[in-house]
């Protein structure tokens, strides 16, 4: 979470409501990535509300999406968990899909990715120009990676933690999604895609931007993956 005061409490309530009904051991890890709005105060209140189900990690300064993911993964490994499900805190990834991922925990897969580009998937209220950029980019990425995944850049995914343990990730931004996918391919991970509905933010601001550096950071992992 980074400056998510408008949705922080709603997100935590929604996720914990879902995982509390599941029969497997679960815990919600929230990484406060240097927020300077009311997010830290809200998290303190939520910590009291969900003492045994919620873990709060705090970066004093904003380090970026990738750094937050790395902190969360390290904590999950320390806590003894086998899988980590990554999701955004703005509720564009609906918590109702969490059990859909969990169905594959005991299957022969190591990474389950939500997909916008397979049968049954849909995008809601996402600007057309963003959809077009994503569709073209993911088509190219799927060719380079060649692992049967059509939505390579999707950050809503569940990963078997032993595949991430010990990796020294370099990316602190959104390109860590492709860096992670590159290492998973290199380690021989098995992949599965599930359809879901992606919605655009309505009451908060996205921290993603389409800059030349962003495209470069993504493309370099496509090239590496092609030779992995």
C-alpha positions in Angstrom: 0.0 0.0 0.0 1.2 3.5 -0.9 -1.1 6.3 0.1 -4.3 4.2 -0.1 -6.2 5.9 2.7 -9.4 5.8 0.6 -9.4 2.0 0.2 -7.1 0.6 2.9 -9.7 -0.5 5.4 -12.1 -1.7 2.8 -9.4 -3.8 1.1 -8.3 -5.5 4.4 -11.9 -6.2 5.4 -12.7 -7.7 2.0 -9.6 -9.9 1.9 -9.9 -11.2 5.5 -13.6 -11.9 5.0 -12.7 -14.2 2.2 -9.6 -15.9 3.7 -11.4 -16.4 7.0 -13.9 -18.8 5.3 -11.1 -20.9 3.7 -10.1 -24.2 5.2 -6.4 -23.7 4.7 -4.0 -21.7 6.9 -3.9 -18.1 5.7 -2.6 -14.7 6.8 -2.8 -11.3 5.2 0.5 -9.4 4.9 0.2 -5.7 4.1 3.3 -3.8 3.1 3.0 0.0 3.9 5.4 1.4 1.4 6.2 4.7 2.9 2.7 6.2 2.8 2.5 9.8 4.0 -1.3 10.1 4.1 -3.6 8.5 6.7 -2.8 4.9 5.6 -0.4 4.2 8.6 -3.1 5.3 11.1 -5.7 3.1 9.4 -3.4 0.1 9.4 -2.9 0.5 13.2 -6.6 0.3 13.7 -7.0 -2.7 11.4 -4.1 -4.4 13.2 -6.1 -4.2 16.5 -9.2 -5.5 14.7 -7.4 -8.5 13.1 -4.6 -9.3 15.5 -4.1 -12.9 14.5 -4.9 -12.6 10.8 -3.0 -9.5 9.8 0.7 -8.7 9.5 1.8 -5.1 8.8 5.2 -4.4 7.4 6.4 -0.8 7.0 8.9 0.9 4.8 9.8 4.3 6.3 10.4 5.6 2.7 8.6 4.7 -0.5 10.7 2.0 -2.2 8.4 0.9 -4.9 6.1 -2.0 -5.9 9.0 -4.4 -6.4 10.6 -3.7 -3.0 7.2 -4.1 -1.3 6.7 -7.5 -2.9 10.1 -8.6 -1.8 9.4 -7.6 1.8 6.2 -9.5 1.7 7.7 -12.7 0.2 10.5 -12.7 2.8 8.0 -12.4 5.6 5.8 -15.1 4.2 8.8 -17.5 4.1 9.8 -16.6 7.6 6.2 -17.4 8.8 6.5 -20.8 7.1 4.0 -20.4 4.3 4.3 -22.5 1.1 2.5 -20.1 -1.3 2.1 -16.3 -1.6 -0.7 -14.7 -3.5 0.2 -11.2 -4.7 -2.6 -8.7 -5.2 -3.0 -4.9 -5.4 -4.5 -3.0 -2.5 -6.8 -0.8 -4.6 -9.4 -3.6 -5.1 -9.0 -3.7 -8.9 -8.2 -7.4 -8.1 -11.4 -8.6 -6.5 -10.7 -10.8 -3.3 -13.5 -13.1 -4.4 -11.0 -14.7 -6.7 -8.7 -15.8 -3.9 -10.4 -19.2 -3.5 -10.1 -19.7 -7.3 -6.3 -19.6 -6.9 -6.3 -21.8 -3.9 -8.0 -24.6 -5.8 -4.6 -25.3 -7.5 -2.5 -25.4 -4.3 -2.3 -29.2 -4.4 -2.1 -29.4 -8.2 1.1 -29.8 -10.2 1.6 -26.0 -10.7 4.1 -23.5 -9.3 2.6 -20.3 -10.5 -1.1 -19.4 -11.0 -1.7 -16.2 -12.9 -4.9 -14.3 -13.3 -5.5 -13.5 -17.0 -7.4 -10.8 -18.9 -6.9 -12.6 -22.2 -8.4 -16.1 -21.9 -12.0 -17.3 -22.2 -14.1 -16.0 -19.3 -12.0 -13.0 -18.6 -13.1 -9.4 -18.9 -11.9 -5.8 -18.3 -14.3 -3.2 -16.8 -13.9 0.6 -17.2 -10.3 0.4 -18.3 -9.5 3.0 -20.9 -9.2 1.6 -24.5 -5.7 3.0 -25.0 -4.4 1.1 -21.9 -6.2 -2.0 -23.0 -4.5 -1.8 -26.5 -1.0 -1.2 -25.0 -1.5 -4.1 -22.7 -2.8 -6.5 -25.3 0.0 -5.7 -27.8 2.6 -5.9 -25.1 1.4 -9.2 -23.6 1.1 -10.8 -27.1 4.8 -10.0 -27.6 5.7 -11.1 -24.1 3.9 -14.4 -24.5 5.9 -15.2 -27.7 9.2 -14.4 -26.0 8.4 -16.3 -22.8 6.8 -19.2 -24.5 5.4 -20.7 -21.3 1.8 -20.9 -22.3 0.9 -17.6 -20.4 -1.0 -15.0 -22.4 -1.1 -12.3 -19.6 2.5 -12.1 -18.6 2.4 -8.6 -17.0 -0.6 -9.4 -14.7 0.4 -8.8 -11.0 -2.5 -10.8 -9.6 -0.8 -14.2 -9.1 0.0 -17.0 -6.7 3.6 -18.4 -6.5 5.1 -21.4 -4.7 7.6 -19.7 -2.4 10.4 -22.2 -2.7 10.8 -20.9 -6.3 11.4 -17.3 -5.0 13.5 -18.1 -1.9 17.1 -16.9 -2.3 16.5 -14.9 -5.5 18.1 -11.4 -5.3 15.6 -9.4 -7.3 16.9 -6.2 -8.9 13.7 -4.5 -9.8 11.9 -2.2 -7.3 9.1 -1.2 -9.8 6.4 -3.0 -11.7 8.9 -4.8 -13.9 9.6 -7.2 -11.1 6.5 -9.1 -12.4 8.5 -10.0 -15.5 11.7 -10.5 -13.6 9.9 -13.0 -11.4 8.4 -14.7 -14.4 11.9 -15.0 -15.9 13.3 -16.7 -12.8 10.3 -19.0 -12.6 10.8 -20.1 -16.2 14.5 -20.5 -15.6 13.8 -22.8 -12.6 11.3 -24.9 -14.6 8.1 -23.7 -12.9 4.8 -25.0 -14.2 2.2 -22.4 -15.0 -1.6 -22.1 -15.0 -3.9 -19.2 -16.0 -7.3 -18.5 -14.6 -9.8 -15.9 -15.9 -10.9 -12.9 -13.9 -12.5 -9.5 -14.2 -10.1 -6.5 -14.0 -11.7 -3.2 -13.0 -10.2 0.3 -13.2 -9.6 2.4 -10.1 -12.5 4.6 -9.2 -11.5 6.3 -5.9 -7.7 6.3 -5.9 -4.8 7.1 -8.3 -2.7 4.5 -10.1 1.0 4.5 -9.4 1.8 2.9 -12.8 3.1 5.1 -15.7 3.8 4.5 -19.3 7.4 5.9 -19.6 10.1 4.8 -22.0 12.1 3.4 -19.0 9.0 1.3 -18.1 9.0 -0.3 -21.6 12.7 -0.9 -21.5 12.6 -2.5 -18.0 9.9 -4.9 -19.3 11.5 -5.7 -22.7 14.9 -6.7 -21.2 13.2 -9.6 -19.4 11.5 -10.7 -22.6 14.8 -11.0 -24.3 16.4 -12.9 -21.3 13.4 -15.2 -21.1 13.7 -16.1 -24.8 17.1 -17.6 -24.1 16.3 -19.1 -20.7 
